[in-house]
Amino acid sequence: MASSKTITLRSSDGKTFDLEEVVAEESQTIKHMIEDGCADNEIPLPNVTSKILAKVIEYCEKHVETPKEEEHSVNDELKAWDADFVKVDQDTLFALINAANYLEIESLLELTTQTVADVILGKTTDEIYKSYKFEFKNDFTPEEEEEVRRENAWAFESDDEWVFE
């Protein structure tokens, strides 16, 4: 990486990270700030903790190091690295999704959301709720719930469960 300028990012919990401009520009949000002259000192990232920012920087550094138009074996190595990168706990994965969205890092957003999609593939809605610890409070009475099920019977045609395919 041959970049002459260093960019400083400040996480929501106050930790600073110095990185090369070319790495920082993997984020479209940061790239636009640099282009607009808003990155002379440090760039505050109020929506990203230091734990997640460190992971995001690790991802960006790896993707900058790997040439985009490289031979097939390098591409396979990067895919394997990406697969290992997203082997994280659920909270970290969702925080990475939020950070990738906020920072506009399209490749990271695609990787993390595809990881979630792969996990829910073939699961029923109940299995998804349980595995992702979604806590939806069902405030319907049994009668109201039955009415909703009747009105939306198409959604429950597969053994009274909706399976994502």
C-alpha positions as CSV (number, residue, x, y, z in Angstrom):
1,M,0.0,0.0,0.0
2,A,1.5,3.2,-1.1
3,S,-0.4,6.0,0.5
4,S,1.2,9.2,1.7
5,K,-1.6,10.3,4.0
6,T,-2.8,8.9,7.3
7,I,-6.4,9.2,8.4
8,T,-7.4,9.1,12.0
9,L,-10.8,7.6,12.9
10,R,-12.4,8.0,16.4
11,S,-14.8,5.3,17.5
12,S,-18.0,6.0,19.6
13,D,-16.1,5.0,22.7
14,G,-13.3,7.4,22.0
15,K,-10.5,5.2,20.8
16,T,-8.5,6.5,17.8
17,F,-7.3,4.5,14.8
18,D,-4.7,5.7,12.4
19,L,-4.8,4.1,8.9
20,E,-3.7,4.8,5.4
21,E,-6.0,6.9,3.3
22,V,-6.3,4.2,0.7
23,V,-7.7,1.8,3.4
24,A,-10.1,4.4,4.8
25,E,-11.4,5.1,1.3
26,E,-12.9,1.5,1.2
27,S,-15.7,3.4,3.0
28,Q,-17.6,5.6,0.7
29,T,-18.7,7.7,3.7
30,I,-15.1,8.4,4.7
31,K,-14.0,8.8,1.0
32,H,-16.6,11.6,0.6
33,M,-15.5,13.3,3.8
34,I,-11.9,13.2,2.6
35,E,-12.9,14.6,-0.8
36,D,-14.9,17.4,0.9
37,G,-12.0,18.3,3.1
38,C,-13.6,17.1,6.3
39,A,-10.8,14.7,7.3
40,D,-8.0,17.1,8.2
41,N,-7.9,16.1,11.8
42,E,-9.9,13.1,12.8
43,I,-13.1,11.6,11.7
44,P,-15.6,10.9,14.5
45,L,-17.7,7.7,14.0
46,P,-20.4,8.0,16.6
47,N,-22.2,4.8,15.4
48,V,-19.2,2.4,15.6
49,T,-17.5,1.0,18.7
50,S,-13.8,0.5,18.8
51,K,-14.3,-3.3,18.8
52,I,-16.2,-3.2,15.6
53,L,-14.1,-0.4,14.0
54,A,-11.0,-2.6,14.5
55,K,-12.8,-5.5,12.7
56,V,-13.9,-3.1,9.9
57,I,-10.3,-1.8,9.5
58,E,-9.0,-5.4,9.4
59,Y,-11.4,-6.2,6.6
60,C,-10.6,-3.0,4.6
61,E,-6.8,-3.6,5.0
62,K,-7.2,-7.1,3.7
63,H,-9.3,-6.1,0.7
64,V,-6.9,-3.2,-0.2
65,E,-4.0,-5.6,0.0
66,T,-5.6,-8.1,-2.4
67,P,-5.7,-6.8,-6.0
68,K,-9.2,-6.7,-7.5
69,E,-8.2,-8.2,-10.8
70,E,-6.0,-10.9,-9.5
71,E,-5.6,-14.6,-10.5
72,H,-8.2,-17.1,-9.4
73,S,-6.2,-18.6,-6.5
74,V,-5.8,-15.2,-4.8
75,N,-9.6,-14.7,-5.2
76,D,-10.2,-18.1,-3.6
77,E,-7.8,-17.2,-0.7
78,L,-9.8,-13.9,-0.2
79,K,-13.1,-15.8,-0.2
80,A,-11.7,-18.2,2.4
81,W,-10.4,-15.3,4.5
82,D,-13.9,-13.6,4.2
83,A,-15.6,-16.8,5.4
84,D,-13.3,-16.9,8.5
85,F,-13.8,-13.2,9.1
86,V,-17.6,-13.6,9.5
87,K,-17.3,-16.5,12.0
88,V,-18.2,-14.2,14.9
89,D,-20.9,-14.1,17.5
90,Q,-24.4,-12.9,16.5
91,D,-24.0,-9.4,18.2
92,T,-20.7,-8.8,16.4
93,L,-22.2,-9.9,13.0
94,F,-25.1,-7.5,13.4
95,A,-22.8,-4.7,14.6
96,L,-20.6,-5.3,11.5
97,I,-23.8,-5.1,9.3
98,N,-24.7,-1.7,10.9
99,A,-21.1,-0.4,10.5
100,A,-20.8,-1.5,6.9
101,N,-24.1,0.2,6.2
102,Y,-23.2,3.4,8.0
103,L,-19.8,3.5,6.5
104,E,-21.0,2.5,3.0
105,I,-18.6,-0.4,2.6
106,E,-20.6,-2.3,0.0
107,S,-18.5,-5.5,-0.1
108,L,-18.6,-5.9,3.7
109,L,-22.3,-5.2,3.8
110,E,-22.9,-7.9,1.1
111,L,-20.7,-10.4,3.0
112,T,-22.3,-9.9,6.3
113,T,-25.9,-9.8,5.1
114,Q,-25.3,-12.9,2.9
115,T,-23.9,-14.6,6.0
116,V,-27.2,-14.0,7.8
117,A,-29.2,-15.1,4.7
118,D,-27.2,-18.3,4.6
119,V,-28.0,-19.0,8.3
120,I,-31.8,-18.5,7.9
121,L,-32.1,-20.4,4.6
122,G,-34.4,-23.4,5.1
123,K,-35.5,-22.3,8.6
124,T,-39.0,-21.6,9.7
125,T,-39.9,-18.3,11.2
126,D,-40.0,-19.8,14.7
127,E,-36.5,-21.2,14.2
128,I,-35.3,-17.8,13.0
129,Y,-36.8,-16.0,16.0
130,K,-35.1,-18.5,18.3
131,S,-31.7,-18.6,16.7
132,Y,-31.5,-14.8,16.4
133,K,-33.1,-14.1,19.8
134,F,-35.7,-11.8,18.3
135,E,-37.9,-10.8,21.1
136,F,-41.2,-9.9,19.6
137,K,-44.0,-9.4,22.1
138,N,-47.1,-11.0,20.8
139,D,-49.9,-8.8,22.1
140,F,-52.6,-10.4,20.1
141,T,-55.4,-12.3,21.8
142,P,-55.7,-15.9,20.7
143,E,-58.8,-14.8,18.7
144,E,-56.9,-12.0,17.0
145,E,-54.0,-14.3,16.2
146,E,-56.4,-16.8,14.6
147,E,-58.0,-14.1,12.5
148,V,-54.5,-13.0,11.2
149,R,-53.7,-16.6,10.4
150,R,-56.9,-17.0,8.5
151,E,-56.5,-13.7,6.6
152,N,-52.9,-14.7,5.7
153,A,-53.3,-18.4,5.3
154,W,-50.9,-18.4,2.3
155,A,-48.0,-17.6,4.6
156,F,-48.7,-20.7,6.6
157,E,-49.3,-23.3,3.8
158,S,-46.1,-25.4,4.5
159,D,-47.1,-27.4,7.6
160,D,-48.3,-24.2,9.3
161,E,-44.7,-22.9,9.1
162,W,-43.2,-20.5,6.7
163,V,-39.8,-21.7,5.5
164,F,-37.3,-19.4,3.8
165,E,-36.0,-20.8,0.6
